[in-house]
């Protein structure tokens, strides 16, 4: 019987790719979702890509919610590994930051409690580089860095990922049998498994739309979703990963640089490439909450050290240009459909 992996938030952009790679590798997957009505969506997303469609026989589902206890015991029963990817991912700042922070932290704790109660000790957590790089530092960020929730860059999303990851490590400290690895992706692009990728590719969609006459000078690491999935599976299979965090980032690009590349590749589209003055962004941010969210990041382009993922997990990162192009192709294909 193949190893059973519980994959929370299986409808997500990253999780669907992980589910596919796990099934291709021969594992069994029990995906959690908020409604069983979306189970067919996941099956339909994976089926065309699987080398053997009968692999779907090793995919099952349990309905649960991050904020409630129901379903967790059923999800963990008989499992070997927990991959916790589920977490709120808003594009704009919420009116009440607890709407994001509370379910992320409570969901992480609830997942750990349920796993430990079921005797599932191996946990792979999908965190984020936002739990690493919201702090003032000269030089590259490494896995030893932790975001400061009080830092001006720490939006509700930054806080949610930082505090949720802290909660998992705190639980592991209190229960030494728990073998945790955290994967900390940068901006995840690449090819989605289907056209239901939510807010994950919204930045690329926004640039391609040309709706902004100018763009904020913000930078972020970029990583292909296939690489992030590979990191999860490599971490699960490699005991040397236990007790460690791993940054998932190929290279840092600014938003104008992304736009310049896409404008050159898609000359038929009116893609803005000019950099917006910060004062203008402040004014726009009064009416556009998405712009308001990124204001603290203007002028920042963090360098992220990915050497640990390359050396311990054996990851060869995809070029960020390739990841951008794959994401743009997916967005344009969805628009043309």
C-alpha positions as CSV (number, residue, x, y, z in Angstrom):
1,X,0.0,0.0,0.0
2,X,1.4,3.4,-1.0
3,X,2.2,6.1,1.6
4,X,-0.9,8.3,2.3
5,X,-0.4,12.0,2.3
6,X,-3.0,14.4,3.7
7,X,-3.0,17.5,1.6
8,X,-4.9,20.4,3.0
9,X,-6.4,23.1,0.7
10,X,-6.2,20.7,-2.3
11,X,-8.2,23.1,-4.5
12,X,-5.3,25.7,-4.3
13,X,-2.9,26.6,-7.1
14,X,0.1,25.1,-5.4
15,X,-1.8,22.1,-3.8
16,X,-3.2,20.9,-7.1
17,X,0.3,20.7,-8.5
18,X,1.5,18.8,-5.4
19,X,-1.4,16.4,-5.7
20,X,-0.5,15.7,-9.3
21,X,3.2,15.1,-8.5
22,X,2.3,12.9,-5.5
23,X,0.0,10.7,-7.6
24,X,2.6,10.5,-10.4
25,X,5.2,9.3,-7.8
26,X,2.9,6.6,-6.6
27,X,1.6,8.1,-3.4
28,X,-2.0,8.2,-2.2
29,X,-3.5,11.6,-1.5
30,X,-6.3,12.6,0.8
31,X,-7.2,16.2,-0.1
32,X,-9.1,18.5,2.2
33,X,-11.5,21.0,0.9
34,X,-14.2,23.3,2.3
35,X,-16.9,21.7,0.2
36,X,-17.1,18.3,-1.4
37,X,-18.7,20.0,-4.4
38,X,-15.2,20.9,-5.6
39,X,-13.9,17.4,-5.6
40,X,-14.7,16.9,-9.3
41,X,-12.9,20.2,-10.0
42,X,-9.7,18.7,-8.6
43,X,-10.1,15.3,-10.4
44,X,-10.8,17.1,-13.7
45,X,-7.8,19.3,-13.2
46,X,-5.4,16.4,-12.7
47,X,-6.9,13.8,-15.1
48,X,-5.5,15.2,-18.4
49,X,-2.0,15.5,-17.0
50,X,-1.6,12.1,-15.4
51,X,0.4,9.5,-17.2
52,X,-2.0,6.9,-15.9
53,X,-5.6,8.3,-15.2
54,X,-6.2,5.3,-12.9
55,X,-4.0,7.1,-10.4
56,X,-7.1,9.0,-9.5
57,X,-8.2,5.9,-7.6
58,X,-5.5,6.9,-5.0
59,X,-7.1,10.4,-4.6
60,X,-9.8,10.9,-1.9
61,X,-11.3,13.9,-0.2
62,X,-12.5,15.0,3.3
63,X,-14.5,18.2,3.9
64,X,-13.2,20.5,6.6
65,X,-12.7,24.1,7.5
66,X,-9.6,25.7,9.0
67,X,-11.7,27.3,11.7
68,X,-13.6,24.2,12.9
69,X,-12.7,20.9,14.5
70,X,-15.1,18.8,12.4
71,X,-13.4,16.6,9.8
72,X,-9.8,16.8,11.0
73,X,-9.8,13.4,12.8
74,X,-11.3,11.7,9.7
75,X,-8.7,13.5,7.5
76,X,-5.7,12.2,9.6
77,X,-6.9,8.7,10.2
78,X,-4.4,6.2,8.8
79,X,-2.2,8.9,7.2
80,X,1.6,8.9,7.0
81,X,2.3,12.6,6.2
82,X,0.6,15.9,6.5
83,X,1.2,18.6,3.9
84,X,-0.5,21.7,5.2
85,X,-0.9,24.2,2.3
86,X,-4.3,25.7,3.2
87,X,-4.2,29.4,4.3
88,X,-6.2,32.5,3.3
89,X,-4.6,34.4,0.4
90,X,-6.2,37.8,-0.3
91,X,-5.1,40.2,-3.1
92,X,-6.2,43.2,-1.1
93,X,-5.9,44.3,2.5
94,X,-9.0,43.3,4.5
95,X,-10.8,45.8,6.7
96,X,-10.1,43.6,9.7
97,X,-6.7,41.9,9.6
98,X,-8.0,39.1,11.9
99,X,-10.1,37.9,9.1
100,X,-6.9,36.5,7.6
101,X,-4.6,36.1,10.6
102,X,-7.1,34.2,12.8
103,X,-8.0,31.3,10.4
104,X,-4.3,31.0,9.3
105,X,-3.0,30.6,12.8
106,X,-5.9,28.6,14.2
107,X,-5.9,26.4,11.1
108,X,-2.1,25.6,11.5
109,X,-2.6,24.8,15.1
110,X,-5.6,22.7,14.5
111,X,-3.8,20.7,11.7
112,X,-0.9,20.1,14.1
113,X,-3.1,19.0,17.0
114,X,-5.0,16.6,14.7
115,X,-1.9,15.2,13.2
116,X,-0.3,14.5,16.5
117,X,-3.5,13.0,17.9
118,X,-3.6,10.6,15.0
119,X,0.1,9.7,15.3
120,X,1.1,11.5,12.1
121,X,4.5,13.0,13.0
122,X,5.8,14.0,9.6
123,X,4.6,17.5,8.6
124,X,5.4,19.6,5.5
125,X,4.2,23.2,6.0
126,X,3.6,25.6,3.1
127,X,4.7,28.9,4.6
128,X,6.0,31.9,2.6
129,X,9.0,34.2,2.2
130,X,6.7,36.8,3.7
131,X,7.4,35.1,7.0
132,X,11.1,35.8,6.3
133,X,11.7,39.1,4.6
134,X,9.6,41.8,6.5
135,X,12.5,43.2,8.4
136,X,15.4,45.6,7.8
137,X,18.5,43.8,6.7
138,X,21.5,44.4,4.5
139,X,22.3,41.5,2.1
140,X,20.4,38.4,1.2
141,X,17.6,36.9,3.4
142,X,18.1,33.3,4.5
143,X,16.0,30.8,6.4
144,X,17.5,32.1,9.7
145,X,15.5,35.4,9.2
146,X,12.0,35.9,10.6
147,X,9.6,38.7,9.6
148,X,8.8,41.3,12.3
149,X,5.0,41.6,12.5
150,X,5.4,45.2,13.6
151,X,7.5,46.1,10.5
152,X,5.8,48.6,8.1
153,X,5.9,46.0,5.4
154,X,3.9,43.5,7.5
155,X,0.5,43.5,6.0
156,X,-2.2,41.2,7.4
157,X,-1.1,38.5,4.9
158,X,2.5,38.8,6.1
159,X,1.4,38.6,9.7
160,X,-0.8,35.6,9.0
161,X,2.0,33.6,7.4
162,X,4.6,34.6,10.0
163,X,2.4,33.8,13.0
164,X,1.0,30.6,11.5
165,X,4.5,29.3,10.8
166,X,5.6,30.3,14.3
167,X,2.6,28.4,15.7
168,X,3.7,25.2,13.9
169,X,7.3,25.5,15.1
170,X,6.1,26.2,18.7
171,X,3.9,23.1,18.6
172,X,6.8,21.0,17.3
173,X,9.0,22.4,20.1
174,X,6.4,21.3,22.7
175,X,6.0,17.9,21.0
176,X,9.5,16.7,19.9
177,X,8.1,13.7,18.1
178,X,6.7,16.0,15.4
179,X,9.1,16.2,12.4
180,X,8.4,19.5,10.7
181,X,9.7,21.0,7.5
182,X,8.6,24.5,6.2
183,X,8.6,25.5,2.6
184,X,8.8,29.2,2.1
185,X,7.8,30.1,-1.5
186,X,8.3,33.6,-3.1
187,X,5.8,34.7,-5.7
188,X,4.6,31.4,-7.3
189,X,4.0,31.5,-11.0
190,X,4.2,28.9,-13.7
191,X,1.6,26.7,-15.3
192,X,-1.5,25.9,-13.3
193,X,-3.2,22.5,-13.5
194,X,-6.4,24.1,-14.7
195,X,-7.9,27.6,-15.3
196,X,-9.2,27.9,-11.7
197,X,-6.1,29.5,-10.2
198,X,-7.9,32.2,-8.1
199,X,-5.7,35.1,-7.1
200,X,-2.4,33.3,-7.6
201,X,-1.7,34.7,-11.0
202,X,-3.6,38.0,-10.5
203,X,-0.4,40.1,-10.7
204,X,0.4,38.7,-14.2
205,X,-3.2,39.2,-15.2
206,X,-3.2,42.8,-14.0
207,X,0.0,43.6,-15.9
208,X,-1.3,42.0,-19.1
209,X,-4.6,43.9,-18.8
210,X,-2.8,47.3,-19.1
211,X,-5.2,48.8,-16.5
212,X,-2.4,50.6,-14.7
213,X,-0.8,53.5,-16.6
214,X,2.3,53.1,-14.4
215,X,3.6,50.4,-12.1
216,X,4.9,50.4,-8.5
217,X,8.7,49.9,-8.1
218,X,8.4,46.7,-6.0
219,X,10.4,43.6,-6.2
220,X,9.9,40.0,-5.2
221,X,11.3,36.6,-5.6
222,X,9.8,34.5,-8.4
223,X,9.5,30.7,-8.4
224,X,7.7,28.2,-10.6
225,X,4.9,26.1,-9.1
226,X,6.6,22.9,-10.3
227,X,9.7,23.7,-8.3
228,X,7.6,24.4,-5.1
229,X,5.8,21.1,-5.6
230,X,9.2,19.4,-6.0
231,X,10.4,21.0,-2.8
232,X,7.5,19.6,-0.8
233,X,8.0,16.1,-2.1
234,X,11.8,16.2,-1.7
235,X,11.4,17.5,1.8
236,X,9.1,14.6,2.7
237,X,11.5,12.1,1.3
238,X,14.6,13.5,2.8
239,X,15.2,13.2,6.5
240,X,17.9,15.8,6.3
241,X,15.0,18.3,5.8
242,X,13.4,17.7,9.2
243,X,13.5,20.7,11.4
244,X,14.4,23.1,8.6
245,X,12.9,25.9,6.6
246,X,13.6,26.2,2.8
247,X,13.3,29.4,0.7
248,X,11.7,28.7,-2.7
249,X,12.8,31.5,-5.1
250,X,14.7,31.5,-8.4
251,X,15.5,35.2,-8.6
252,X,14.2,38.6,-7.7
253,X,12.4,40.7,-10.3
254,X,10.7,44.1,-10.0
255,X,7.2,44.6,-11.3
256,X,8.3,47.0,-14.0
257,X,10.9,44.4,-15.2
258,X,8.1,41.8,-15.4
259,X,6.0,44.3,-17.4
260,X,8.9,45.1,-19.8
261,X,9.4,41.4,-20.5
262,X,5.7,40.8,-21.1
263,X,5.4,44.0,-23.3
264,X,8.2,42.7,-25.5
265,X,6.7,39.2,-25.7
266,X,3.2,40.5,-26.3
267,X,3.6,43.7,-28.4
268,X,-0.1,43.6,-29.3
269,X,-1.1,44.4,-25.8
270,X,-0.9,47.8,-24.2
271,X,1.2,47.0,-21.2
272,X,2.5,49.8,-19.0
273,X,6.2,49.7,-18.1
274,X,6.8,53.1,-16.5
275,X,7.5,53.4,-12.8
276,X,4.8,55.2,-10.7
277,X,6.0,57.9,-8.3
278,X,5.2,56.9,-4.7
279,X,3.1,60.0,-4.1
280,X,0.8,59.0,-7.0
281,X,0.6,55.5,-5.6
282,X,-0.5,56.9,-2.3
283,X,-3.4,58.8,-4.0
284,X,-4.4,55.7,-6.1
285,X,-4.2,53.6,-2.9
286,X,-7.1,55.7,-1.4
287,X,-9.4,54.2,-4.0
288,X,-7.7,50.9,-4.9
289,X,-7.0,48.6,-1.9
290,X,-4.7,46.4,-3.9
291,X,-2.3,49.4,-4.5
292,X,-2.7,50.4,-0.8
293,X,-1.5,47.0,0.2
294,X,1.8,47.2,-1.7
295,X,2.8,50.8,-0.6
296,X,5.1,49.7,2.2
297,X,7.0,47.5,-0.3
298,X,7.8,50.3,-2.8
299,X,11.5,50.6,-3.4
300,X,12.2,47.2,-1.9
301,X,13.5,44.2,-3.9
302,X,14.7,41.6,-1.4
303,X,17.4,39.2,-2.3
304,X,16.6,35.6,-1.3
305,X,19.2,33.0,-0.7
306,X,18.0,29.7,-2.3
307,X,21.2,27.7,-1.7
308,X,19.7,25.5,1.1
309,X,17.0,24.3,-1.2
310,X,19.5,23.5,-3.9
311,X,22.0,21.8,-1.7
312,X,19.7,19.8,0.7
313,X,16.6,19.2,-1.5
314,X,18.5,19.0,-4.8
315,X,16.3,21.6,-6.5
316,X,17.3,23.1,-9.8
317,X,15.2,26.2,-10.0
318,X,13.4,27.1,-13.2
319,X,14.3,30.5,-14.8
320,X,12.0,33.3,-13.6
321,X,11.4,34.3,-17.2
322,X,10.1,30.8,-18.0
323,X,7.8,30.9,-14.9
324,X,6.5,34.4,-16.0
325,X,5.8,33.2,-19.5
326,X,4.0,30.1,-18.4
327,X,1.8,32.1,-16.1
328,X,1.1,34.7,-18.8
329,X,0.2,31.9,-21.3
330,X,-2.2,30.4,-18.8
331,X,-3.9,33.8,-18.1
332,X,-4.2,34.5,-21.9
333,X,-5.6,31.0,-22.6
334,X,-8.2,31.5,-19.9
335,X,-9.2,34.9,-21.4
336,X,-9.5,33.4,-24.9
337,X,-11.6,30.5,-23.8
